[in-house]
Amino acid sequence: MNKKLYRSRTKRTLSGVCGGLEDYFDIDVTIIRLVWVLISILSGGFPGIVAYVIAVFIIPEQPVGYHNEDKYRGNSDYKVNEEDENK
C-alpha cells in the first residue's frame, strides 16, 4: 500500500487540507474538522491557524484525475454507476 497525502480537490472548504487528511487516514472529514477547531480553540486559536497555513504550503494538491483506489478496493458498498461506465 503506497498512500500519499494530498490536499483534496473535491472535499475542500478552504484549501482541502482536512479533506486530504480524511482520504489519508480514512476518517470522516467532519470529525477531522471538529478536532482541528477544538485544538485551535483550546490552544488560543493562533497555533491551529498557523498549522493550517503551514499545511497548505507543505501538502501538495491532489493531481488531476487522482483518486484513492485503496479506499474502495474490497468495499462491497461501493458501486460504479453503470450509466457512467457505458459513456
Backbone as a ProteinNet text record, in pm:
[ID]
protein_1_A
[PRIMARY]
MNKKLYRSRTKRTLSGVCGGLEDYFDIDVTIIRLVWVLISILSGGFPGIVAYVIAVFIIPEQPVGYHNEDKYRGNSDYKVNEEDENK
[TERTIARY]
85.3	0	89.8	68.2	150.9	62.6	17.2	-70.3	12.9	-41.6	23.6	-75.3	-23.6	-106.9	-112.2	-233.3	-257.4	-367.9	-368.1	-483.9	-592.5	-712.7	-824	-871.2	-906.3	-966.1	-1118.3	-1175.9	-1321.9	-1381.1	-1311.3	-1363.4	-1294.4	-1318.5	-1249.5	-1347.8	-1314.6	-1387.3	-1300	-1174.4	-1079.5	-979.7	-892.6	-791.4	-771.5	-854.9	-851.7	-761.8	-707.2	-618.5	-694	-807.5	-884.5	-939.1	-979.3	-1026	-915.3	-794.2	-680	-647.4	-656.4	-635.1	-741.7	-864	-973.1	-941	-893.7	-856.9	-741.6	-643.7	-524.4	-552.4	-624	-648.5	-781	-862.8	-992.7	-1082.7	-1086.2	-1172.5	-1264.2	-1386.8	-1482.3	-1426.8	-1440	-1384.6	-1446.3	-1570.2	-1634.8	-1564.7	-1525.3	-1454.4	-1319.2	-1249.4	-1118.6	-1134.7	-1236.2	-1258.6	-1292.7	-1377.2	-1414.1	-1292.7	-1209.3	-1088.5	-995.2	-981.4	-893.9	-944.1	-1075.1	-1133.6	-1115.7	-1139.4	-1121.1	-977.8	-882.5	-741.6	-709.4	-763.1	-737.4	-793.1	-915.1	-978.3	-904.4	-872.9	-807.5	-664.2	-602.1	-464.7	-459.9	-573.4	-577.1	-599.7	-625.9	-658	-538.3	-438.7	-325.5	-247.5	-210.5	-134	-209.9	-339.9	-418.9	-422.6	-433.9	-435.8	-299.1	-193.4	-57.8	-30.5	-71.4	-52.2	-126.9	-247	-324.6	-254.4	-207.7	-139.1	-11.6	63.2	183.7	147.6	39.3	-5.1	-43.8	-104.1	-142.6	-18.9	90.6	212.1	294.1	285.3	366.6	299.5	170.1	99.3	65.6	110.9	81.5	-66.2	-113.2	-252.4	-266	-379.6	-409	-397	-323.6	-312.5	-449.3	-465.7	-591	-610.6	-729.3	-761.6	-722	-656.5	-614.3	-731.9	-747.7	-843.2	-783.4	-820.8	-765.4	-832.8	-772.8	-833.1	-837.5	-738	-735.3	-857.9	-915.2	-1031.5	-1151.9	-1161.1	-1277	-1250	-1126.8	-1092.1	-1147.4	-1224.4	-1280.3	-1401.3	-1453.1	-1569.2	-1693.3	-1777	-1895	-2002.4	-1990	-2088.1	-2062.3	-1942	-1906.3	-1950.3	-2036.1	-2087.9	-2058.2	-2015.9	-1995.2	-2127.8	-2165.1	-2288.5	-2273.5	-2358.8	-2347.4	-2365.5	-2446.8	-2466	-2337.1	-2262.8	-2135.3	-2031.1	-2039	-1943.5	-1959.5	-2080.7	-2109.8	-2081.4	-2046.2	-2021.1	-1888
-117.5	0	123.8	210.2	328.4	452.5	488.6	605.5	731.9	837.2	967.4	1070.4	1166.5	1272.7	1388.8	1422.3	1534.7	1621.4	1749.6	1834.1	1797.2	1777.1	1732.2	1841.6	1802.6	1895.3	1897.6	1789.2	1778.2	1805.1	1765.8	1783	1900.6	2018.8	2134.1	2240.4	2301	2417.2	2540.1	2531.5	2640.6	2598.4	2505.7	2465.5	2315.1	2235.6	2090.5	2014.9	2080.2	2011.6	1902.9	1936.6	1838.2	1727	1762.1	1660.8	1563.9	1615.1	1528	1437	1490.6	1407.9	1298.6	1331.7	1233.6	1119.1	1150.2	1045.4	960.9	1024.9	954.3	863.5	916.2	839.7	763.6	784.4	718.1	745.5	873.5	921.3	1026.9	1032.8	1130.3	1271.9	1348.3	1483.6	1575	1551	1632.4	1614.6	1492.5	1465.7	1535.8	1529.4	1596	1746.4	1803.9	1948.8	1986.3	1905.6	1934.2	1925.5	1824.4	1810.4	1928.1	1970.1	2083.5	2211.8	2233.9	2353	2345.7	2228.1	2211.8	2240.9	2184.9	2209	2357.3	2419.9	2562.7	2647.1	2616.9	2693.6	2671.8	2545.9	2515.4	2568.6	2590.3	2641.6	2793	2856.6	3001.6	3048	2956.5	2991.9	3006.1	3078.5	3110.1	2986.4	2891	2774.4	2689.3	2676.4	2598.9	2663.7	2795.4	2869.5	2862.5	2879.3	2872.1	2731.5	2628	2489.5	2465.5	2520.8	2504.2	2573	2694.1	2768	2695	2643.6	2566.8	2441.1	2372.9	2252.6	2284.2	2400.3	2440.6	2448.9	2501.1	2516.4	2387.7	2300.6	2178.6	2063.4	2043.3	1929.9	1965.3	1882.8	1913.6	1892	1963.6	1946.2	1815.3	1753.8	1627	1642.3	1552	1560.6	1543.6	1605.6	1594.2	1448.9	1395.4	1257.2	1154.8	1197	1105.5	1074.7	948.3	910.1	795.9	785.7	686.4	552.5	468.9	340.8	244.4	251	159.8	176	295.1	322.2	239.3	211.6	141.2	-5.4	-47.7	-185.9	-277.5	-375.8	-470.8	-419.4	-305.1	-247.7	-280.7	-369.2	-411.9	-303	-199.7	-90.9	6	5.6	98.7	39.5	109.9	64.4	170.1	124.5	214.3	229.1	352.5	379.4	325.3	230.6	166.9	265.4	367.3	467.7	542.5	577.2	645.9	554.1	425.7	329.7	308	322	296.7	415.8	528.8	650.1	641.8
0	0	0	-97.6	-114.2	-110.5	11.1	25.1	28.1	-34.3	-31.6	20	92	147.9	50	6.4	-82.8	-25.4	-62.7	-33	-132.4	-84.7	-168.6	-262.8	-384.7	-480.1	-465.7	-412.9	-408	-270	-163.6	-27	39.2	-13.3	40.8	85.7	198.1	245.4	224.6	264.8	240.2	132.3	166.8	69.1	59.1	124	107.3	202.6	305	399	475.4	533.9	611.4	521.2	400	304.2	267	253.6	224.8	341.7	463.6	582	592.3	551.2	551.4	456.4	337.7	242.3	293.8	355.8	401.7	521	621.3	743.3	741.4	639.5	625.8	746.8	786.1	894	833.4	878.3	824.6	836	728	722.3	828.4	865.8	969.5	1103.7	1134.8	1260.6	1259.4	1146.7	1136.2	1154.8	1092.3	1106.2	1249.9	1315.2	1454.7	1546.7	1527.2	1609.3	1586.1	1458.9	1426.9	1495	1489.5	1553.2	1704.1	1763	1907.6	1949.5	1876.4	1908.4	1893.8	1790.1	1768.9	1882.4	1924.2	2032.7	2164.2	2194.7	2321.4	2328.5	2212.9	2213.5	2193.3	2196.2	2181.1	2038.7	1948.7	1810.7	1719.5	1762.8	1677	1628.8	1717.2	1670.6	1567.3	1582.8	1487	1349.9	1348.2	1221.3	1154.2	1231.7	1177	1121.5	1195	1149.1	1017.8	1004.1	881.2	763.6	785.5	678.4	637.1	733.3	701.5	622	662.8	591.5	447.1	424.4	288.5	199.8	253	173.5	162.8	262.3	263	188.2	208.8	147.7	3.1	-93.1	-233.9	-266.8	-368	-411.1	-487.5	-472.2	-537.1	-689	-755.6	-901.3	-968.6	-1084	-1158.8	-1198.5	-1174	-1209.3	-1104.9	-997.3	-891.6	-800.2	-766	-662.4	-583.4	-459.3	-368.7	-393.7	-480.4	-516.4	-399.4	-309.2	-195.4	-107.2	-105.9	-21.7	-66	-196.6	-249.7	-280.3	-275.7	-305.3	-196.9	-236.3	-141.9	-66.8	-102.7	-36	-117.8	-66.9	-141.4	-145.9	-60.8	-63.2	-178.1	-230.3	-337.2	-470.8	-540.8	-669.7	-775.3	-890.8	-1002.6	-1074.5	-1104.7	-1175.2	-1318	-1358.8	-1488.7	-1603.3	-1583.4	-1687.6	-1715.5	-1609.9	-1625.4	-1689.8	-1657.5	-1708.2	-1858.9	-1911.6	-2052.7	-2141	-2085.4	-2168.1	-2237
[MASK]
+++++++++++++++++++++++++++++++++++++++++++++++++++++++++++++++++++++++++++++++++++++++

